[in-house]
Amino acid sequence: MSVEAKATEALRLISEAGFTTGPGWDRAHQIAQAHEGEAVFDAIHALLHRIEGDRFNAGYWDRKAGTNLGGDGFAAEADRLRAMLNGGNPTAT
């Protein structure tokens, strides 16, 4: 499975889970952890920790990814990550 497909899968899992913790969050977290050091996965990791309410840890992963995509909701952040996967320039509004 390609990097893009794995990242897309993680985003699908957390989107389908309604951006809440649970089995989908856990699986997406496993995917992100397996690809630590790759910017898009570190950014997904930041989103995951924002979802669980751990802003400190989310900030750590944002710094590692070189991103700061949060601020206006989890769905908007996931959309920015999808844009990042498609070669777009994701920016927080």
Biopython code that builds the backbone (N, CA, C, O; Angstrom):
import numpy as np
from Bio.PDB.StructureBuilder import StructureBuilder

atoms = [
    (1, "MET", "N", (0.858, -1.170, 0.000)),
    (1, "MET", "CA", (0.000, 0.000, 0.000)),
    (1, "MET", "C", (0.906, 1.236, 0.000)),
    (1, "MET", "O", (1.885, 1.292, 0.744)),
    (2, "SER", "N", (0.584, 2.194, -0.813)),
    (2, "SER", "CA", (1.387, 3.417, -0.933)),
    (2, "SER", "C", (1.229, 4.307, 0.297)),
    (2, "SER", "O", (0.289, 4.161, 1.079)),
    (3, "VAL", "N", (2.167, 5.224, 0.443)),
    (3, "VAL", "CA", (2.105, 6.197, 1.542)),
    (3, "VAL", "C", (0.789, 6.960, 1.481)),
    (3, "VAL", "O", (0.121, 7.142, 2.498)),
    (4, "GLU", "N", (0.421, 7.406, 0.281)),
    (4, "GLU", "CA", (-0.820, 8.170, 0.128)),
    (4, "GLU", "C", (-2.029, 7.336, 0.534)),
    (4, "GLU", "O", (-2.947, 7.837, 1.183)),
    (5, "ALA", "N", (-2.025, 6.065, 0.148)),
    (5, "ALA", "CA", (-3.150, 5.190, 0.476)),
    (5, "ALA", "C", (-3.243, 4.962, 1.985)),
    (5, "ALA", "O", (-4.339, 4.938, 2.544)),
    (6, "LYS", "N", (-2.094, 4.795, 2.642)),
    (6, "LYS", "CA", (-2.103, 4.602, 4.093)),
    (6, "LYS", "C", (-2.595, 5.854, 4.812)),
    (6, "LYS", "O", (-3.382, 5.760, 5.755)),
    (7, "ALA", "N", (-2.141, 7.010, 4.378)),
    (7, "ALA", "CA", (-2.597, 8.257, 4.992)),
    (7, "ALA", "C", (-4.085, 8.473, 4.730)),
    (7, "ALA", "O", (-4.820, 8.901, 5.619)),
    (8, "THR", "N", (-4.520, 8.180, 3.525)),
    (8, "THR", "CA", (-5.941, 8.309, 3.185)),
    (8, "THR", "C", (-6.777, 7.374, 4.043)),
    (8, "THR", "O", (-7.865, 7.739, 4.488)),
    (9, "GLU", "N", (-6.268, 6.163, 4.276)),
    (9, "GLU", "CA", (-6.962, 5.201, 5.130)),
    (9, "GLU", "C", (-7.090, 5.734, 6.558)),
    (9, "GLU", "O", (-8.158, 5.631, 7.161)),
    (10, "ALA", "N", (-6.026, 6.293, 7.096)),
    (10, "ALA", "CA", (-6.079, 6.858, 8.446)),
    (10, "ALA", "C", (-7.114, 7.980, 8.518)),
    (10, "ALA", "O", (-7.896, 8.049, 9.466)),
    (11, "LEU", "N", (-7.117, 8.847, 7.523)),
    (11, "LEU", "CA", (-8.090, 9.953, 7.503)),
    (11, "LEU", "C", (-9.508, 9.431, 7.351)),
    (11, "LEU", "O", (-10.430, 9.969, 7.964)),
    (12, "ARG", "N", (-9.701, 8.390, 6.543)),
    (12, "ARG", "CA", (-11.031, 7.779, 6.382)),
    (12, "ARG", "C", (-11.522, 7.220, 7.710)),
    (12, "ARG", "O", (-12.675, 7.419, 8.094)),
    (13, "LEU", "N", (-10.633, 6.519, 8.403)),
    (13, "LEU", "CA", (-11.011, 5.900, 9.682)),
    (13, "LEU", "C", (-11.477, 6.943, 10.695)),
    (13, "LEU", "O", (-12.504, 6.761, 11.350)),
    (14, "ILE", "N", (-10.730, 8.026, 10.822)),
    (14, "ILE", "CA", (-11.122, 9.014, 11.829)),
    (14, "ILE", "C", (-12.339, 9.827, 11.385)),
    (14, "ILE", "O", (-13.137, 10.264, 12.213)),
    (15, "SER", "N", (-12.472, 10.024, 10.081)),
    (15, "SER", "CA", (-13.664, 10.728, 9.575)),
    (15, "SER", "C", (-14.911, 9.890, 9.816)),
    (15, "SER", "O", (-15.923, 10.395, 10.303)),
    (16, "GLU", "N", (-14.833, 8.603, 9.472)),
    (16, "GLU", "CA", (-15.985, 7.716, 9.658)),
    (16, "GLU", "C", (-16.343, 7.545, 11.131)),
    (16, "GLU", "O", (-17.493, 7.259, 11.465)),
    (17, "ALA", "N", (-15.366, 7.719, 12.004)),
    (17, "ALA", "CA", (-15.615, 7.618, 13.450)),
    (17, "ALA", "C", (-16.196, 8.915, 14.012)),
    (17, "ALA", "O", (-16.434, 9.028, 15.215)),
    (18, "GLY", "N", (-16.419, 9.885, 13.137)),
    (18, "GLY", "CA", (-16.990, 11.150, 13.587)),
    (18, "GLY", "C", (-16.013, 11.987, 14.391)),
    (18, "GLY", "O", (-16.412, 12.800, 15.225)),
    (19, "PHE", "N", (-14.712, 11.778, 14.128)),
    (19, "PHE", "CA", (-13.659, 12.530, 14.812)),
    (19, "PHE", "C", (-13.759, 12.369, 16.326)),
    (19, "PHE", "O", (-13.652, 13.333, 17.084)),
    (20, "THR", "N", (-13.967, 11.115, 16.743)),
    (20, "THR", "CA", (-14.007, 10.762, 18.156)),
    (20, "THR", "C", (-13.013, 9.624, 18.398)),
    (20, "THR", "O", (-12.581, 8.950, 17.462)),
    (21, "THR", "N", (-12.664, 9.424, 19.660)),
    (21, "THR", "CA", (-11.790, 8.307, 19.990)),
    (21, "THR", "C", (-12.583, 7.011, 19.937)),
    (21, "THR", "O", (-13.809, 7.008, 20.045)),
    (22, "GLY", "N", (-11.865, 5.923, 19.771)),
    (22, "GLY", "CA", (-12.482, 4.606, 19.673)),
    (22, "GLY", "C", (-11.654, 3.752, 18.733)),
    (22, "GLY", "O", (-10.493, 4.068, 18.471)),
    (23, "PRO", "N", (-12.233, 2.672, 18.222)),
    (23, "PRO", "CA", (-11.474, 1.755, 17.378)),
    (23, "PRO", "C", (-10.895, 2.406, 16.117)),
    (23, "PRO", "O", (-9.758, 2.111, 15.747)),
    (24, "GLY", "N", (-11.643, 3.274, 15.461)),
    (24, "GLY", "CA", (-11.131, 3.952, 14.261)),
    (24, "GLY", "C", (-9.969, 4.863, 14.604)),
    (24, "GLY", "O", (-8.969, 4.907, 13.887)),
    (25, "TRP", "N", (-10.106, 5.598, 15.713)),
    (25, "TRP", "CA", (-9.020, 6.464, 16.182)),
    (25, "TRP", "C", (-7.787, 5.621, 16.487)),
    (25, "TRP", "O", (-6.672, 5.973, 16.101)),
    (26, "ASP", "N", (-8.001, 4.489, 17.192)),
    (26, "ASP", "CA", (-6.878, 3.621, 17.558)),
    (26, "ASP", "C", (-6.134, 3.120, 16.324)),
    (26, "ASP", "O", (-4.904, 3.132, 16.291)),
    (27, "ARG", "N", (-6.872, 2.685, 15.318)),
    (27, "ARG", "CA", (-6.229, 2.168, 14.102)),
    (27, "ARG", "C", (-5.502, 3.294, 13.369)),
    (27, "ARG", "O", (-4.384, 3.090, 12.894)),
    (28, "ALA", "N", (-6.106, 4.467, 13.268)),
    (28, "ALA", "CA", (-5.450, 5.607, 12.610)),
    (28, "ALA", "C", (-4.180, 5.984, 13.371)),
    (28, "ALA", "O", (-3.172, 6.341, 12.761)),
    (29, "HIS", "N", (-4.227, 5.907, 14.692)),
    (29, "HIS", "CA", (-3.062, 6.213, 15.521)),
    (29, "HIS", "C", (-1.941, 5.206, 15.249)),
    (29, "HIS", "O", (-0.774, 5.587, 15.164)),
    (30, "GLN", "N", (-2.287, 3.941, 15.115)),
    (30, "GLN", "CA", (-1.287, 2.919, 14.787)),
    (30, "GLN", "C", (-0.623, 3.222, 13.446)),
    (30, "GLN", "O", (0.593, 3.094, 13.306)),
    (31, "ILE", "N", (-1.417, 3.619, 12.476)),
    (31, "ILE", "CA", (-0.880, 3.954, 11.152)),
    (31, "ILE", "C", (0.077, 5.135, 11.263)),
    (31, "ILE", "O", (1.180, 5.100, 10.717)),
    (32, "ALA", "N", (-0.347, 6.182, 11.974)),
    (32, "ALA", "CA", (0.505, 7.369, 12.124)),
    (32, "ALA", "C", (1.804, 7.014, 12.834)),
    (32, "ALA", "O", (2.877, 7.455, 12.423)),
    (33, "GLN", "N", (1.715, 6.227, 13.889)),
    (33, "GLN", "CA", (2.916, 5.840, 14.631)),
    (33, "GLN", "C", (3.872, 5.015, 13.781)),
    (33, "GLN", "O", (5.090, 5.133, 13.923)),
    (34, "ALA", "N", (3.332, 4.185, 12.903)),
    (34, "ALA", "CA", (4.178, 3.338, 12.058)),
    (34, "ALA", "C", (4.978, 4.150, 11.047)),
    (34, "ALA", "O", (5.951, 3.657, 10.476)),
    (35, "HIS", "N", (4.564, 5.403, 10.826)),
    (35, "HIS", "CA", (5.217, 6.260, 9.832)),
    (35, "HIS", "C", (5.768, 7.537, 10.462)),
    (35, "HIS", "O", (5.862, 8.577, 9.811)),
    (36, "GLU", "N", (6.129, 7.439, 11.738)),
    (36, "GLU", "CA", (6.687, 8.595, 12.440)),
    (36, "GLU", "C", (7.883, 9.149, 11.669)),
    (36, "GLU", "O", (8.739, 8.401, 11.197)),
    (37, "GLY", "N", (7.923, 10.473, 11.554)),
    (37, "GLY", "CA", (9.004, 11.134, 10.827)),
    (37, "GLY", "C", (8.626, 11.520, 9.412)),
    (37, "GLY", "O", (9.360, 12.260, 8.758)),
    (38, "GLU", "N", (7.477, 11.025, 8.922)),
    (38, "GLU", "CA", (6.962, 11.421, 7.614)),
    (38, "GLU", "C", (5.924, 12.516, 7.869)),
    (38, "GLU", "O", (4.955, 12.308, 8.599)),
    (39, "ALA", "N", (6.136, 13.671, 7.263)),
    (39, "ALA", "CA", (5.366, 14.870, 7.604)),
    (39, "ALA", "C", (3.856, 14.653, 7.614)),
    (39, "ALA", "O", (3.190, 15.065, 8.563)),
    (40, "VAL", "N", (3.305, 14.026, 6.596)),
    (40, "VAL", "CA", (1.854, 13.895, 6.553)),
    (40, "VAL", "C", (1.346, 13.033, 7.701)),
    (40, "VAL", "O", (0.280, 13.309, 8.251)),
    (41, "PHE", "N", (2.089, 11.995, 8.070)),
    (41, "PHE", "CA", (1.667, 11.143, 9.178)),
    (41, "PHE", "C", (1.852, 11.855, 10.518)),
    (41, "PHE", "O", (1.056, 11.666, 11.438)),
    (42, "ASP", "N", (2.884, 12.658, 10.628)),
    (42, "ASP", "CA", (3.050, 13.444, 11.855)),
    (42, "ASP", "C", (1.922, 14.464, 11.981)),
    (42, "ASP", "O", (1.464, 14.740, 13.090)),
    (43, "ALA", "N", (1.470, 15.024, 10.867)),
    (43, "ALA", "CA", (0.341, 15.958, 10.891)),
    (43, "ALA", "C", (-0.958, 15.227, 11.247)),
    (43, "ALA", "O", (-1.791, 15.763, 11.978)),
    (44, "ILE", "N", (-1.130, 14.015, 10.735)),
    (44, "ILE", "CA", (-2.294, 13.199, 11.122)),
    (44, "ILE", "C", (-2.220, 12.891, 12.613)),
    (44, "ILE", "O", (-3.234, 12.921, 13.311)),
    (45, "HIS", "N", (-1.039, 12.600, 13.088)),
    (45, "HIS", "CA", (-0.831, 12.326, 14.512)),
    (45, "HIS", "C", (-1.268, 13.539, 15.345)),
    (45, "HIS", "O", (-1.892, 13.381, 16.394)),
    (46, "ALA", "N", (-0.939, 14.746, 14.872)),
    (46, "ALA", "CA", (-1.368, 15.965, 15.568)),
    (46, "ALA", "C", (-2.892, 16.038, 15.630)),
    (46, "ALA", "O", (-3.462, 16.328, 16.683)),
    (47, "LEU", "N", (-3.546, 15.777, 14.507)),
    (47, "LEU", "CA", (-5.017, 15.786, 14.476)),
    (47, "LEU", "C", (-5.566, 14.776, 15.478)),
    (47, "LEU", "O", (-6.492, 15.087, 16.226)),
    (48, "LEU", "N", (-5.012, 13.588, 15.498)),
    (48, "LEU", "CA", (-5.495, 12.552, 16.414)),
    (48, "LEU", "C", (-5.417, 13.015, 17.877)),
    (48, "LEU", "O", (-6.337, 12.778, 18.659)),
    (49, "HIS", "N", (-4.328, 13.665, 18.229)),
    (49, "HIS", "CA", (-4.205, 14.112, 19.615)),
    (49, "HIS", "C", (-5.092, 15.319, 19.907)),
    (49, "HIS", "O", (-5.504, 15.517, 21.051)),
    (50, "ARG", "N", (-5.392, 16.125, 18.897)),
    (50, "ARG", "CA", (-6.376, 17.201, 19.095)),
    (50, "ARG", "C", (-7.744, 16.584, 19.373)),
    (50, "ARG", "O", (-8.486, 17.051, 20.236)),
    (51, "ILE", "N", (-8.066, 15.520, 18.622)),
    (51, "ILE", "CA", (-9.355, 14.852, 18.816)),
    (51, "ILE", "C", (-9.491, 14.346, 20.250)),
    (51, "ILE", "O", (-10.563, 14.460, 20.844)),
    (52, "GLU", "N", (-8.422, 13.791, 20.811)),
    (52, "GLU", "CA", (-8.522, 13.262, 22.175)),
    (52, "GLU", "C", (-8.368, 14.347, 23.237)),
    (52, "GLU", "O", (-8.462, 14.070, 24.433)),
    (53, "GLY", "N", (-8.130, 15.593, 22.792)),
    (53, "GLY", "CA", (-8.048, 16.700, 23.727)),
    (53, "GLY", "C", (-6.660, 16.957, 24.286)),
    (53, "GLY", "O", (-6.512, 17.729, 25.233)),
    (54, "ASP", "N", (-5.653, 16.332, 23.726)),
    (54, "ASP", "CA", (-4.274, 16.486, 24.194)),
    (54, "ASP", "C", (-3.569, 17.531, 23.329)),
    (54, "ASP", "O", (-2.831, 17.190, 22.405)),
    (55, "ARG", "N", (-3.804, 18.796, 23.638)),
    (55, "ARG", "CA", (-3.270, 19.893, 22.830)),
    (55, "ARG", "C", (-1.741, 19.961, 22.895)),
    (55, "ARG", "O", (-1.099, 20.316, 21.906)),
    (56, "PHE", "N", (-1.152, 19.622, 24.049)),
    (56, "PHE", "CA", (0.299, 19.646, 24.176)),
    (56, "PHE", "C", (0.934, 18.657, 23.201)),
    (56, "PHE", "O", (1.853, 19.010, 22.462)),
    (57, "ASN", "N", (0.445, 17.429, 23.202)),
    (57, "ASN", "CA", (0.976, 16.401, 22.311)),
    (57, "ASN", "C", (0.695, 16.752, 20.849)),
    (57, "ASN", "O", (1.536, 16.514, 19.983)),
    (58, "ALA", "N", (-0.476, 17.313, 20.574)),
    (58, "ALA", "CA", (-0.793, 17.743, 19.213)),
    (58, "ALA", "C", (0.218, 18.782, 18.742)),
    (58, "ALA", "O", (0.674, 18.731, 17.600)),
    (59, "GLY", "N", (0.568, 19.715, 19.607)),
    (59, "GLY", "CA", (1.561, 20.732, 19.263)),
    (59, "GLY", "C", (2.908, 20.129, 18.943)),
    (59, "GLY", "O", (3.596, 20.577, 18.026)),
    (60, "TYR", "N", (3.289, 19.109, 19.701)),
    (60, "TYR", "CA", (4.553, 18.413, 19.437)),
    (60, "TYR", "C", (4.558, 17.839, 18.019)),
    (60, "TYR", "O", (5.528, 18.003, 17.278)),
    (61, "TRP", "N", (3.467, 17.165, 17.650)),
    (61, "TRP", "CA", (3.401, 16.551, 16.320)),
    (61, "TRP", "C", (3.300, 17.603, 15.222)),
    (61, "TRP", "O", (3.839, 17.408, 14.133)),
    (62, "ASP", "N", (2.619, 18.713, 15.490)),
    (62, "ASP", "CA", (2.605, 19.817, 14.518)),
    (62, "ASP", "C", (4.024, 20.317, 14.258)),
    (62, "ASP", "O", (4.411, 20.537, 13.110)),
    (63, "ARG", "N", (4.787, 20.492, 15.319)),
    (63, "ARG", "CA", (6.169, 20.967, 15.147)),
    (63, "ARG", "C", (6.993, 19.966, 14.348)),
    (63, "ARG", "O", (7.768, 20.360, 13.476)),
    (64, "LYS", "N", (6.835, 18.680, 14.635)),
    (64, "LYS", "CA", (7.569, 17.656, 13.887)),
    (64, "LYS", "C", (7.172, 17.670, 12.409)),
    (64, "LYS", "O", (8.017, 17.481, 11.534)),
    (65, "ALA", "N", (5.885, 17.893, 12.136)),
    (65, "ALA", "CA", (5.392, 17.874, 10.757)),
    (65, "ALA", "C", (5.671, 19.179, 10.030)),
    (65, "ALA", "O", (5.659, 19.222, 8.799)),
    (66, "GLY", "N", (5.925, 20.257, 10.795)),
    (66, "GLY", "CA", (6.082, 21.562, 10.171)),
    (66, "GLY", "C", (4.754, 22.137, 9.721)),
    (66, "GLY", "O", (4.692, 22.925, 8.777)),
    (67, "THR", "N", (3.692, 21.736, 10.407)),
    (67, "THR", "CA", (2.343, 22.188, 10.056)),
    (67, "THR", "C", (1.641, 22.727, 11.294)),
    (67, "THR", "O", (2.073, 22.501, 12.424)),
    (68, "ASN", "N", (0.561, 23.435, 11.057)),
    (68, "ASN", "CA", (-0.350, 23.861, 12.106)),
    (68, "ASN", "C", (-1.701, 24.017, 11.430)),
    (68, "ASN", "O", (-2.120, 25.118, 11.073)),
    (69, "LEU", "N", (-2.369, 22.886, 11.264)),
    (69, "LEU", "CA", (-3.582, 22.861, 10.448)),
    (69, "LEU", "C", (-4.861, 22.944, 11.266)),
    (69, "LEU", "O", (-5.951, 23.031, 10.700)),
    (70, "GLY", "N", (-4.748, 22.918, 12.576)),
    (70, "GLY", "CA", (-5.932, 22.957, 13.425)),
    (70, "GLY", "C", (-6.468, 24.372, 13.555)),
    (70, "GLY", "O", (-5.919, 25.325, 13.001)),
    (71, "GLY", "N", (-7.545, 24.475, 14.295)),
    (71, "GLY", "CA", (-8.068, 25.798, 14.592)),
    (71, "GLY", "C", (-9.510, 26.003, 14.221)),
    (71, "GLY", "O", (-10.201, 26.802, 14.853)),
    (72, "ASP", "N", (-9.986, 25.303, 13.214)),
    (72, "ASP", "CA", (-11.395, 25.515, 12.851)),
    (72, "ASP", "C", (-12.140, 24.204, 12.636)),
    (72, "ASP", "O", (-13.006, 24.094, 11.768)),
    (73, "GLY", "N", (-11.787, 23.232, 13.432)),
    (73, "GLY", "CA", (-12.530, 21.978, 13.434)),
    (73, "GLY", "C", (-11.772, 20.817, 12.819)),
    (73, "GLY", "O", (-10.914, 20.983, 11.953)),
    (74, "PHE", "N", (-12.124, 19.641, 13.301)),
    (74, "PHE", "CA", (-11.434, 18.433, 12.877)),
    (74, "PHE", "C", (-11.671, 18.105, 11.404)),
    (74, "PHE", "O", (-10.748, 17.680, 10.709)),
    (75, "ALA", "N", (-12.902, 18.298, 10.924)),
    (75, "ALA", "CA", (-13.199, 17.983, 9.522)),
    (75, "ALA", "C", (-12.405, 18.890, 8.586)),
    (75, "ALA", "O", (-11.894, 18.437, 7.561)),
    (76, "ALA", "N", (-12.303, 20.173, 8.938)),
    (76, "ALA", "CA", (-11.528, 21.106, 8.107)),
    (76, "ALA", "C", (-10.050, 20.725, 8.121)),
    (76, "ALA", "O", (-9.368, 20.825, 7.101)),
    (77, "GLU", "N", (-9.560, 20.292, 9.273)),
    (77, "GLU", "CA", (-8.169, 19.867, 9.361)),
    (77, "GLU", "C", (-7.932, 18.628, 8.503)),
    (77, "GLU", "O", (-6.917, 18.535, 7.812)),
    (78, "ALA", "N", (-8.860, 17.679, 8.545)),
    (78, "ALA", "CA", (-8.740, 16.480, 7.710)),
    (78, "ALA", "C", (-8.757, 16.855, 6.226)),
    (78, "ALA", "O", (-8.021, 16.268, 5.433)),
    (79, "ASP", "N", (-9.586, 17.822, 5.849)),
    (79, "ASP", "CA", (-9.618, 18.286, 4.453)),
    (79, "ASP", "C", (-8.268, 18.876, 4.056)),
    (79, "ASP", "O", (-7.798, 18.657, 2.940)),
    (80, "ARG", "N", (-7.649, 19.618, 4.959)),
    (80, "ARG", "CA", (-6.329, 20.184, 4.667)),
    (80, "ARG", "C", (-5.285, 19.079, 4.489)),
    (80, "ARG", "O", (-4.404, 19.176, 3.635)),
    (81, "LEU", "N", (-5.395, 18.048, 5.294)),
    (81, "LEU", "CA", (-4.466, 16.927, 5.170)),
    (81, "LEU", "C", (-4.665, 16.202, 3.841)),
    (81, "LEU", "O", (-3.697, 15.771, 3.214)),
    (82, "ARG", "N", (-5.916, 16.069, 3.415)),
    (82, "ARG", "CA", (-6.179, 15.463, 2.104)),
    (82, "ARG", "C", (-5.572, 16.327, 1.000)),
    (82, "ARG", "O", (-5.020, 15.797, 0.035)),
    (83, "ALA", "N", (-5.668, 17.640, 1.132)),
    (83, "ALA", "CA", (-5.054, 18.550, 0.161)),
    (83, "ALA", "C", (-3.538, 18.372, 0.163)),
    (83, "ALA", "O", (-2.904, 18.392, -0.892)),
    (84, "MET", "N", (-2.966, 18.201, 1.341)),
    (84, "MET", "CA", (-1.532, 17.974, 1.467)),
    (84, "MET", "C", (-1.134, 16.703, 0.708)),
    (84, "MET", "O", (-0.106, 16.677, 0.032)),
    (85, "LEU", "N", (-1.938, 15.668, 0.821)),
    (85, "LEU", "CA", (-1.672, 14.410, 0.116)),
    (85, "LEU", "C", (-1.749, 14.567, -1.389)),
    (85, "LEU", "O", (-1.068, 13.862, -2.133)),
    (86, "ASN", "N", (-2.581, 15.493, -1.831)),
    (86, "ASN", "CA", (-2.774, 15.723, -3.261)),
    (86, "ASN", "C", (-1.855, 16.800, -3.815)),
    (86, "ASN", "O", (-2.058, 17.295, -4.923)),
    (87, "GLY", "N", (-0.842, 17.157, -3.034)),
    (87, "GLY", "CA", (0.135, 18.134, -3.511)),
    (87, "GLY", "C", (-0.284, 19.560, -3.337)),
    (87, "GLY", "O", (0.387, 20.465, -3.832)),
    (88, "GLY", "N", (-1.385, 19.790, -2.643)),
    (88, "GLY", "CA", (-1.844, 21.150, -2.414)),
    (88, "GLY", "C", (-1.057, 21.809, -1.292)),
    (88, "GLY", "O", (-0.213, 21.183, -0.652)),
    (89, "ASN", "N", (-1.346, 23.064, -1.071)),
    (89, "ASN", "CA", (-0.700, 23.820, -0.012)),
    (89, "ASN", "C", (-1.715, 24.009, 1.118)),
    (89, "ASN", "O", (-2.476, 24.976, 1.110)),
    (90, "PRO", "N", (-1.730, 23.098, 2.082)),
    (90, "PRO", "CA", (-2.725, 23.219, 3.148)),
    (90, "PRO", "C", (-2.368, 24.350, 4.097)),
    (90, "PRO", "O", (-1.255, 24.411, 4.620)),
    (91, "THR", "N", (-3.316, 25.236, 4.311)),
    (91, "THR", "CA", (-3.094, 26.307, 5.263)),
    (91, "THR", "C", (-4.304, 26.432, 6.149)),
    (91, "THR", "O", (-5.437, 26.253, 5.702)),
    (92, "ALA", "N", (-4.071, 26.731, 7.379)),
    (92, "ALA", "CA", (-5.184, 26.951, 8.314)),
    (92, "ALA", "C", (-5.775, 28.317, 8.034)),
    (92, "ALA", "O", (-5.063, 29.248, 7.657)),
    (93, "THR", "N", (-7.070, 28.430, 8.217)),
    (93, "THR", "CA", (-7.748, 29.704, 8.011)),
    (93, "THR", "C", (-7.990, 30.388, 9.318)),
    (93, "THR", "O", (-8.554, 31.482, 9.347)),
]
sb = StructureBuilder()
sb.init_structure("model")
sb.init_model(0)
sb.init_chain("A")
sb.init_seg("    ")
for serial, (resi, resn, name, xyz) in enumerate(atoms, 1):
    if name == "N":
        sb.init_residue(resn, " ", resi, " ")
    sb.init_atom(name, np.array(xyz, "f"), 0.0, 1.0, " ", f" {name:<3s}", serial, name[0])
structure = sb.get_structure()
